[in-house]
Amino acid sequence: MDSNNEMNLLEAVGEYTVSLKDKDKSQAAIREINRFVKHFQGDRDLASITPSQIGGYAEQVAKNTMSEEAVEGLQAVRKFLAYAHKQEITEINLATHFRVRKSKGSARSRGKSVSQRGGQEMTQEGHDQLTSEKETLESNRVSISEAIQTAAEDGDVRENAPLEAAREQQGREEARIKEIEGMLRSAIIVDSSGKGAKTVRVGTTIVIEDLDKKKKNKYTLVSPSEANPLEGKISDASPLGKALMGKRSGQKAVAVTPKGQTNLKIIDIN
């Protein structure tokens, strides 16, 4: 018990992540746990963190964003704190002070994505890009494993920055591989030519007019993984994309963005 109480935050997180199954190592989870470690400083004794500090951190993160991805990340930190108490690393169960409020729309959006659409629509180009990225990440596995082994043989593990960096990279890349695999499994390939399209959908190119600014713009609607505003590719999950989806040429739409409300008219779909 005494030796466990002396475990620092970074060591505790390392022990916890090793115990996780692959399905629990999502990109959101790894990112938020890393942010948590950085905030409280990795070399700090976990047992020295107080309930009020834990509660304050959770509240501050919640103020910044409560997207579905953010909630998933915070839940991962909460599970880590529960693990630390179960393993007697902390005497107090800090997880009970780490409150995570779920966004009201998260359950609805998940249900809509799965039951109504059956998967994420994307172009063949977007599918190929994800496949290529996955293959590149998988090819990195050997070199990262070798880097971890080399770093582990060099000095004190508790003060081994190269080892920590290699493990973090491994966690990030494995999480990304799992994320891509999920997207590819549920992907619905759509025709990106837009031929014969009567309504706005993923793969169509549209010309819209900003009725307030009297300005026309041309966009191609794509999946979130393909979005690139600089190339005129907007995500169907963006405020603009959601406002345009399913609309016909000549119809009006209203997009609500952080900058305010934008009144639009669809000029052409192809």
SVG drawing of the C-alpha trace seen along z (x, -y; Angstrom):
<svg xmlns="http://www.w3.org/2000/svg" viewBox="-37 -42 58 48">
<polyline fill="none" stroke="black" stroke-width="0.4" points="0.0,0.0 2.7,-2.4 4.7,-1.7 1.7,-2.1 0.9,-5.5 4.3,-6.7 3.5,-6.0 3.6,-9.1 0.9,-10.1 2.9,-9.0 3.7,-5.6 0.1,-5.1 -1.2,-6.0 1.4,-3.7 0.3,-0.8 -3.4,-1.6 -2.9,-1.9 -1.1,1.5 -4.2,3.1 -6.6,1.6 -8.1,3.6 -7.6,2.3 -11.3,1.2 -10.8,-1.2 -7.7,-2.9 -9.7,-5.4 -8.1,-8.5 -10.3,-10.7 -9.4,-8.6 -5.7,-8.7 -5.7,-12.4 -7.6,-13.4 -5.5,-11.1 -2.4,-12.7 -3.9,-16.2 -4.8,-15.2 -1.2,-14.0 0.3,-17.2 -2.1,-19.4 -1.2,-17.8 2.5,-17.1 3.5,-13.5 6.1,-13.3 3.6,-14.3 2.5,-11.7 -1.1,-10.7 -2.1,-10.4 -1.2,-14.1 -4.0,-15.3 -7.0,-16.5 -10.7,-15.9 -11.2,-19.6 -8.4,-19.8 -10.0,-16.8 -13.4,-18.4 -12.1,-21.8 -10.3,-20.2 -13.4,-18.3 -15.5,-21.4 -13.0,-23.5 -12.8,-21.0 -16.6,-20.8 -16.8,-24.6 -14.6,-24.5 -16.4,-21.7 -19.0,-19.0 -19.0,-17.3 -19.5,-13.6 -15.8,-13.1 -14.9,-15.3 -17.3,-13.3 -15.7,-10.0 -12.3,-11.4 -13.4,-12.6 -15.0,-9.2 -11.6,-7.6 -10.0,-9.8 -12.7,-8.9 -12.1,-5.2 -8.4,-5.7 -9.1,-7.4 -11.4,-4.5 -8.7,-2.0 -6.1,-3.9 -8.4,-3.6 -9.1,0.1 -5.4,0.8 -4.9,-1.1 -2.7,-3.8 -5.0,-6.4 -6.9,-6.1 -9.7,-8.3 -11.7,-7.3 -11.1,-10.5 -13.4,-9.2 -16.4,-10.2 -15.3,-13.8 -14.7,-13.7 -18.2,-14.5 -18.9,-14.1 -22.2,-15.6 -23.3,-14.0 -24.5,-16.3 -28.2,-16.1 -27.8,-15.5 -25.1,-12.8 -27.4,-9.8 -29.8,-11.1 -26.9,-11.8 -25.5,-8.3 -28.9,-6.7 -29.5,-8.7 -26.1,-7.9 -26.5,-4.1 -30.3,-3.5 -31.2,-6.0 -28.1,-6.2 -26.5,-2.9 -23.0,-4.3 -20.9,-7.3 -21.2,-8.2 -17.9,-9.0 -16.5,-9.2 -14.2,-6.5 -11.3,-9.0 -12.0,-9.5 -12.2,-5.8 -8.8,-5.3 -7.2,-8.0 -8.3,-6.4 -7.1,-3.0 -3.7,-4.4 -3.3,-6.2 -4.2,-2.9 -1.6,-1.0 1.1,-3.7 0.3,-3.6 0.4,0.2 3.8,0.2 5.1,-2.0 4.4,0.6 7.8,2.3 9.8,-0.9 7.9,-2.2 8.2,1.1 12.0,1.0 12.1,-2.6 10.3,-1.6 12.6,1.3 15.7,-0.8 14.5,-3.6 13.5,-1.2 17.1,0.2 18.5,-3.3 18.3,-4.7 15.7,-5.2 12.2,-4.5 10.7,-7.2 12.9,-9.9 13.0,-8.5 11.6,-11.1 12.3,-9.1 10.4,-6.1 7.5,-8.3 7.4,-9.9 7.6,-6.5 4.8,-5.1 2.6,-8.1 3.2,-7.9 2.3,-4.2 -0.9,-4.9 -1.9,-7.7 -1.3,-5.6 -3.0,-2.5 -6.0,-4.6 -6.1,-6.2 -5.9,-2.7 -8.9,-1.6 -10.8,-4.8 -10.1,-4.3 -11.1,-0.6 -14.4,-1.7 -15.0,-4.3 -14.1,-1.8 -16.4,0.9 -19.4,-1.5 -18.5,-3.4 -21.1,-3.8 -19.3,-4.7 -21.2,-7.3 -20.9,-8.5 -18.8,-11.7 -19.7,-12.7 -23.0,-14.2 -24.7,-13.1 -28.4,-13.0 -28.4,-14.3 -31.7,-16.1 -30.8,-16.9 -27.7,-17.8 -25.8,-14.7 -22.3,-13.6 -20.4,-13.6 -22.3,-16.5 -20.9,-19.8 -23.2,-22.7 -23.2,-26.4 -24.9,-28.5 -25.5,-32.2 -25.1,-34.0 -28.3,-36.1 -27.0,-38.5 -23.7,-39.2 -24.9,-38.6 -22.0,-36.4 -21.8,-33.0 -19.6,-30.1 -19.0,-26.6 -18.5,-23.6 -18.3,-19.8 -20.0,-18.0 -17.8,-15.2 -17.5,-13.1 -15.8,-14.6 -12.5,-12.7 -12.3,-14.3 -13.2,-17.9 -10.8,-20.5 -12.2,-24.1 -9.2,-25.4 -10.2,-23.1 -13.9,-23.9 -14.7,-20.5 -17.1,-20.8 -18.2,-18.1 -21.8,-16.9 -21.5,-17.1 -20.6,-20.9 -23.3,-23.5 -23.2,-24.5 -23.3,-20.8 -26.2,-20.0 -28.2,-23.0 -27.7,-22.0 -28.2,-18.2 -31.4,-17.0 -32.2,-20.4 -33.1,-20.9 -31.8,-23.5 -33.7,-26.8 -34.4,-26.0 -33.3,-28.2 -31.4,-27.1 -30.3,-28.6 -26.9,-27.7 -26.2,-28.5 -22.5,-28.8 -20.5,-30.3 -20.3,-33.5 -24.1,-33.7 -26.9,-32.8 -26.3,-32.7 -29.2,-32.7 -28.4,-30.7 -30.0,-29.8 -29.0,-26.7 -28.3,-27.8 -27.1,-24.6 -26.4,-20.9 -24.1,-18.7"/>
</svg>
